[in-house]
């Protein structure tokens, strides 16, 4: 799912994923980082959940992460 090859881009992706994980935790949701990177359906479900959050930073991070992972941006 995540076809990023550049080490710098991989590191940036991991930072986005970890940001997303902690923002989701703050909103009351647990995220499994490895599964988020390997299971497209799980990633889409997490991103969709985040898109409906009241927390703007979480919604913004979800939109960026969707682009990074190459999935459709989540709808609120």
C-alpha positions, 0 to 999 in steps of 0.5 A, spaced: 500 500 500 505 504 501 510 504 495 514 510 498 522 508 497 526 514 499 528 514 506 527 521 507 520 520 505 519 514 509 521 517 515 516 523 513 511 518 513 512 515 519 512 521 523 505 523 520 503 516 522 505 517 529 502 524 529 496 521 527 496 515 532 497 520 538 491 525 535 487 519 534 488 517 542 487 524 544 480 523 541 479 516 544 481 511 538 486 506 538 490 505 532 495 499 530 501 503 526 503 496 523 496 495 520 495 502 518 501 501 513 499 494 511 491 494 511 488 498 506 481 497 509 483 498 516 487 505 514 481 507 510 476 506 516 481 509 521 482 515 516 474 516 515 473 516 523 478 521 524 475 525 518 469 526 523 472 528 529 471 535 532 479 536 532 481 540 526 488 538 527 486 530 527 482 532 520 488 535 517 493 530 519 488 524 516 487 528 510 495 529 509 496 521 511 491 519 506 495 522 500 501 519 503 498 512 503 495 513 496 488 512 499 482 517 497 481 522 502 476 521 507 469 524 507 467 527 514 
